[in-house]
Amino acid sequence: MEKILVIETGGTFATGSVEGVRSLEHEDKTIYDYQIVKERLSRFDYEIEIMRPIYTLSENMTFEKLNMLIEELYKIDFAKYEGVIIIHGTDTMAYTANLLSMLFSNKGVPIVMVSANHPISMKESNGISNFIGAIDFIHDTDIQGVYVIYKNYSDQIEIHLGSRIKQMNQVIDAYESFKNLTFGVMSDGVFFKRVGKDMPSFEMINESKDRYKKEFKLNHNVLLIYPYVGLRYDYFNINENIDAIVCGVYHSGTVNSEDVYIDNSINKLIKQAEKYGIPIFLGELSSQVDPYESVVNISKSSVVNPIYDISLENLYVKVNLGLSICNNNKDLVNYVNDNIFFEKVVM
């Protein structure tokens, strides 16, 4: 009998609803109690092993909790398992998936992250379908890596590379992959992989190696800023306690850089960052599009680093990870630009 390791971290998947209020303390019954799950495990002759390094609603995720999860994952002998399923909440799944993709994508087995849009005891929940899909994916494929599985609004069970997953689109209740490059779908227990030059083959994935051979830890202060009309950069208290800044850009790959209204201009932020030697990373930028003059100009600053062809979620995670092993900004930029688990999409 082969084993699947299930790592429980909480999330809506593990909640119950009492008088219209959802809570981790009111879980009706576990995923392992459902007959369809028992039947699937029996069909494939799988045995479940469970560990719970953290237990939280994912909106309450912190670096401290993620470090606890990472520390336990470093201890695992992955060769003992056919695959790993990580139960996680939807709210911060994208950050955790990108994080684990950078650290554990080359352990020889599929690590599949699952969640639920509603408590699994509710008939409208997709949690059981996601969990069954994860079991099927582990059984039907022979690849390592970190993946996110989620049944979307059109009842498709999609598989995303963990390194390309974007934050949940709460309007349509679905995850999206960077550049809309979903890895594939599950249908009747079979995985159908998306084909294209921007999609890694099974061979490429299985040849992926750990190039860093270090144990990372999240312990730095990185400021993440999304642009919006009316953003006031003078509201940010930029000081020596900030290790790096990640700035998103608009669709055109730009941010406000007019000095007429200096408090709304990123130049205000850049001047403060230069004062303390804080690196600024710009994303999501495409290397295949001619940049606007404004971006060219702000990139002339010694602290500004435009980063191309990865998602903002992945950029934020990589900056945090890079700070834990890099001794200088040059090494940090090199780490962020490294294509670790196919997060880079040039198109």
C-alpha positions as CSV (number, residue, x, y, z in Angstrom):
1,M,0.0,0.0,0.0
2,E,1.4,3.4,-1.1
3,K,1.2,6.5,1.1
4,I,-0.1,10.0,0.5
5,L,1.0,12.6,3.0
6,V,-1.8,15.1,3.8
7,I,-0.6,18.3,5.4
8,E,-3.4,20.2,7.1
9,T,-3.0,23.9,7.6
10,G,-6.7,24.9,8.1
11,G,-8.6,27.2,5.8
12,T,-12.3,27.1,4.8
13,F,-11.7,23.4,3.9
14,A,-11.5,22.7,7.6
15,T,-14.3,24.9,8.8
16,G,-17.9,24.3,9.7
17,S,-20.8,26.7,9.7
18,V,-23.0,27.2,12.8
19,E,-25.9,29.6,12.6
20,G,-24.3,31.3,9.6
21,V,-20.9,31.8,11.1
22,R,-17.9,29.8,9.8
23,S,-15.2,28.7,12.2
24,L,-12.3,26.2,12.4
25,E,-13.8,25.1,15.7
26,H,-17.0,23.9,14.1
27,E,-15.8,21.4,11.6
28,D,-18.7,18.9,10.9
29,K,-16.6,16.0,9.7
30,T,-13.2,15.6,8.1
31,I,-12.5,15.0,4.4
32,Y,-11.5,11.4,5.2
33,D,-15.0,10.6,6.5
34,Y,-16.6,11.0,3.1
35,Q,-17.4,7.7,1.2
36,I,-16.2,9.0,-2.1
37,V,-12.8,9.8,-0.7
38,K,-12.6,6.3,1.0
39,E,-13.5,4.7,-2.3
40,R,-10.9,6.6,-4.3
41,L,-8.2,5.8,-1.8
42,S,-9.2,2.1,-1.8
43,R,-9.3,2.0,-5.6
44,F,-5.7,3.1,-5.8
45,D,-4.6,1.2,-2.7
46,Y,-3.5,4.5,-1.0
47,E,-3.0,5.0,2.7
48,I,-3.2,8.5,4.2
49,E,-0.7,9.9,6.6
50,I,-1.6,13.2,8.3
51,M,0.4,16.0,9.8
52,R,-0.7,19.4,11.0
53,P,2.3,21.8,11.4
54,I,0.0,24.9,11.5
55,Y,-3.7,25.4,11.7
56,T,-5.2,28.7,10.7
57,L,-7.6,30.5,8.5
58,S,-5.4,31.7,5.6
59,E,-6.2,35.4,6.0
60,N,-4.3,35.1,9.2
61,M,-1.2,33.7,7.6
62,T,2.1,35.2,8.7
63,F,5.8,34.7,8.0
64,E,6.0,33.0,11.5
65,K,3.4,30.4,10.5
66,L,5.0,29.9,7.1
67,N,8.4,29.4,8.7
68,M,6.8,26.7,10.9
69,L,5.4,25.0,7.8
70,I,8.7,25.3,5.9
71,E,10.7,23.8,8.8
72,E,8.4,20.8,8.9
73,L,8.6,20.3,5.2
74,Y,12.4,20.3,5.3
75,K,12.2,17.3,7.7
76,I,10.1,15.2,5.4
77,D,11.5,12.2,3.6
78,F,9.5,12.7,0.4
79,A,10.7,9.3,-1.0
80,K,8.3,7.6,1.4
81,Y,5.2,9.0,-0.4
82,E,3.5,8.8,-3.8
83,G,2.6,12.4,-3.4
84,V,1.7,15.2,-0.9
85,I,-1.6,17.0,-0.5
86,I,-1.5,20.4,1.3
87,I,-4.9,21.7,2.5
88,H,-4.8,25.5,2.6
89,G,-7.2,28.4,2.6
90,T,-7.9,30.2,-0.6
91,D,-7.1,33.8,0.6
92,T,-3.3,33.5,0.7
93,M,-2.9,30.2,-1.3
94,A,-1.1,32.1,-4.1
95,Y,1.7,33.3,-1.9
96,T,2.2,30.0,-0.2
97,A,2.1,28.1,-3.5
98,N,4.7,30.4,-5.0
99,L,6.8,30.1,-1.9
100,L,6.7,26.3,-1.8
101,S,7.4,26.1,-5.6
102,M,10.7,28.0,-5.1
103,L,11.7,25.6,-2.3
104,F,10.2,22.1,-2.8
105,S,9.5,21.7,-6.5
106,N,12.3,19.1,-7.0
107,K,11.5,16.5,-4.3
108,G,10.6,13.8,-6.7
109,V,6.9,13.7,-6.0
110,P,3.9,16.0,-6.8
111,I,3.0,18.4,-4.0
112,V,-0.6,19.4,-4.6
113,M,-2.3,22.2,-2.8
114,V,-6.1,22.1,-2.4
115,S,-8.7,24.4,-0.9
116,A,-12.4,25.0,-0.8
117,N,-14.8,27.8,-1.6
118,H,-17.2,26.7,1.2
119,P,-17.0,24.3,4.1
120,I,-16.9,20.8,2.7
121,S,-20.2,19.9,4.5
122,M,-22.1,22.3,2.2
123,K,-23.4,21.0,-1.0
124,E,-22.1,24.0,-3.0
125,S,-18.5,23.4,-1.8
126,N,-15.9,22.3,-4.3
127,G,-13.6,21.1,-1.6
128,I,-14.3,17.3,-2.0
129,S,-13.9,17.6,-5.8
130,N,-10.6,19.4,-5.3
131,F,-9.3,16.7,-2.9
132,I,-10.4,13.9,-5.2
133,G,-8.8,15.7,-8.1
134,A,-5.5,15.8,-6.1
135,I,-5.6,12.1,-5.5
136,D,-6.3,11.4,-9.2
137,F,-3.5,13.8,-10.3
138,I,-1.0,12.0,-8.0
139,H,-2.1,8.6,-9.4
140,D,-2.2,9.6,-13.0
141,T,1.0,11.6,-13.3
142,D,4.6,10.8,-12.6
143,I,6.0,14.3,-12.1
144,Q,7.5,16.3,-9.2
145,G,6.7,19.9,-8.5
146,V,4.2,22.1,-6.7
147,Y,0.7,22.5,-8.1
148,V,-2.7,24.1,-7.2
149,I,-5.9,22.3,-8.0
150,Y,-9.2,24.1,-8.0
151,K,-12.7,23.4,-9.5
152,N,-13.7,26.7,-11.2
153,Y,-17.0,28.4,-11.9
154,S,-17.5,26.3,-15.0
155,D,-17.0,23.0,-13.1
156,Q,-13.6,22.4,-14.6
157,I,-11.0,21.0,-12.3
158,E,-7.9,23.1,-13.2
159,I,-4.3,22.4,-12.4
160,H,-1.9,25.4,-12.0
161,L,1.8,25.5,-11.6
162,G,2.4,26.7,-8.1
163,S,5.0,29.2,-9.4
164,R,2.5,30.8,-11.8
165,I,-0.6,31.0,-9.6
166,K,-2.2,34.4,-9.1
167,Q,-4.3,35.6,-6.2
168,M,-7.9,34.3,-6.3
169,N,-10.3,36.1,-8.5
170,Q,-13.1,36.5,-6.0
171,V,-15.6,37.8,-8.5
172,I,-15.6,34.6,-10.6
173,D,-14.5,32.3,-7.7
174,A,-11.5,30.9,-9.6
175,Y,-7.7,31.0,-9.7
176,E,-5.8,32.2,-12.7
177,S,-2.3,31.4,-13.8
178,F,0.2,34.1,-14.9
179,K,-0.4,34.9,-18.6
180,N,-3.5,32.7,-18.3
181,L,-1.3,29.6,-18.8
182,T,-3.2,27.0,-16.8
183,F,-1.1,23.8,-16.6
184,G,-4.0,21.5,-17.5
185,V,-7.3,20.0,-16.3
186,M,-8.5,16.8,-14.7
187,S,-11.4,15.0,-16.4
188,D,-12.8,11.7,-15.2
189,G,-9.7,11.1,-13.1
190,V,-7.3,11.7,-16.0
191,F,-4.9,14.7,-16.3
192,F,-4.9,16.5,-19.6
193,K,-1.9,18.8,-19.9
194,R,-1.9,22.0,-21.8
195,V,0.5,22.0,-24.7
196,G,2.5,24.9,-25.9
197,K,6.0,26.4,-26.0
198,D,5.3,28.3,-22.8
199,M,4.4,25.1,-20.9
200,P,7.2,22.8,-19.5
201,S,7.1,19.2,-20.4
202,F,7.1,16.4,-17.9
203,E,10.7,15.7,-18.8
204,M,11.7,19.3,-18.1
205,I,9.9,19.3,-14.8
206,N,11.4,16.0,-13.6
207,E,14.9,17.2,-14.6
208,S,14.6,20.3,-12.3
209,K,17.2,20.3,-9.6
210,D,17.8,22.2,-6.3
211,R,20.5,24.7,-7.4
212,Y,20.7,26.5,-4.0
213,K,20.8,23.7,-1.5
214,K,20.1,26.0,1.4
215,E,17.4,26.2,4.0
216,F,15.5,29.5,3.5
217,K,13.7,31.4,6.2
218,L,11.3,34.4,5.9
219,N,12.5,37.0,8.3
220,H,12.7,40.3,6.4
221,N,10.5,43.3,5.9
222,V,9.4,43.7,2.3
223,L,6.9,46.4,1.4
224,L,4.4,45.5,-1.4
225,I,2.7,48.4,-3.1
226,Y,0.0,48.2,-5.8
227,P,-0.6,51.3,-7.9
228,Y,-4.0,53.1,-7.9
229,V,-5.2,56.5,-8.7
230,G,-4.6,58.8,-5.8
231,L,-1.8,56.7,-4.2
232,R,0.3,58.9,-1.9
233,Y,3.8,57.7,-1.6
234,D,4.5,60.3,1.1
235,Y,2.2,58.2,3.4
236,F,4.8,55.4,3.6
237,N,7.3,55.6,6.4
238,I,10.4,54.6,4.5
239,N,13.3,53.9,6.9
240,E,16.2,51.6,7.6
241,N,13.8,48.8,8.9
242,I,12.6,48.1,5.4
243,D,14.7,45.6,3.5
244,A,13.1,45.9,0.0
245,I,10.1,47.3,-1.8
246,V,8.1,45.5,-4.5
247,C,6.0,47.8,-6.6
248,G,3.3,46.6,-9.0
249,V,2.6,48.5,-12.3
250,Y,-0.4,49.3,-14.4
251,H,-1.4,47.3,-17.5
252,S,0.9,49.3,-19.6
253,G,3.9,48.5,-17.4
254,T,4.0,52.0,-15.9
255,V,3.4,53.9,-12.6
256,N,2.9,57.6,-11.9
257,S,6.2,59.3,-12.3
258,E,5.1,63.0,-12.8
259,D,6.8,65.4,-10.4
260,V,4.1,68.0,-10.8
261,Y,2.3,66.2,-8.0
262,I,5.3,64.7,-6.3
263,D,3.5,63.0,-3.5
264,N,1.6,60.9,-6.1
265,S,4.8,60.1,-8.0
266,I,7.0,57.0,-7.5
267,N,9.9,59.4,-7.6
268,K,9.0,60.4,-4.0
269,L,9.4,56.8,-3.0
270,I,12.7,56.3,-5.0
271,K,14.3,59.3,-3.3
272,Q,13.5,57.9,0.1
273,A,14.7,54.4,-0.9
274,E,18.0,55.9,-2.2
275,K,18.5,57.6,1.1
276,Y,18.5,54.3,2.9
277,G,19.9,52.1,0.1
278,I,16.6,50.1,-0.2
279,P,16.2,48.1,-3.4
280,I,12.9,48.6,-5.3
281,F,11.6,45.9,-7.6
282,L,9.1,46.7,-10.4
283,G,6.7,44.0,-11.7
284,E,4.7,42.6,-13.6
285,L,6.7,43.8,-16.7
286,S,7.0,42.1,-20.1
287,S,10.3,41.8,-21.8
288,Q,8.5,41.6,-25.1
289,V,6.9,45.0,-25.0
290,D,8.6,48.3,-25.7
291,P,8.7,50.2,-22.3
292,Y,7.3,53.6,-21.8
293,E,9.8,56.5,-21.3
294,S,8.7,56.9,-17.7
295,V,9.8,53.4,-16.8
296,V,13.1,53.9,-18.6
297,N,13.7,57.0,-16.6
298,I,12.9,55.7,-13.2
299,S,15.0,52.6,-13.9
300,K,18.1,54.8,-14.1
301,S,18.1,55.0,-10.3
302,S,20.6,52.7,-8.7
303,V,18.0,51.2,-6.4
304,V,15.3,50.5,-9.1
305,N,15.2,47.0,-10.6
306,P,12.7,46.2,-13.3
307,I,11.9,42.5,-13.2
308,Y,10.4,40.9,-16.3
309,D,8.1,38.0,-17.1
310,I,7.1,36.7,-13.6
311,S,4.0,37.4,-11.6
312,L,3.9,40.0,-8.9
313,E,3.1,37.3,-6.3
314,N,6.1,35.3,-7.4
315,L,8.3,38.4,-7.4
316,Y,7.2,39.3,-3.8
317,V,8.0,35.8,-2.6
318,K,11.4,35.6,-4.4
319,V,12.5,38.9,-2.9
320,N,11.7,37.7,0.5
321,L,13.5,34.4,0.0
322,G,16.5,36.0,-1.7
323,L,17.0,38.3,1.2
324,S,17.6,35.3,3.5
325,I,20.6,34.0,1.4
326,C,22.0,36.9,-0.5
327,N,24.7,39.1,0.9
328,N,24.3,42.1,-1.5
329,N,21.8,43.6,-3.9
330,K,23.5,42.2,-7.0
331,D,23.1,38.7,-5.7
332,L,19.5,39.4,-4.7
333,V,18.7,40.6,-8.2
334,N,20.4,37.6,-9.8
335,Y,18.3,35.3,-7.5
336,V,15.1,37.0,-8.4
337,N,15.9,36.7,-12.1
338,D,16.6,33.0,-11.8
339,N,14.0,30.8,-13.4
340,I,13.6,28.3,-10.6
341,F,10.4,26.4,-11.3
342,F,9.1,27.7,-14.7
343,E,7.7,30.9,-13.2
344,K,9.2,32.9,-16.0
345,V,6.9,33.3,-19.1
346,V,8.4,35.2,-22.1
347,M,5.5,36.0,-24.4
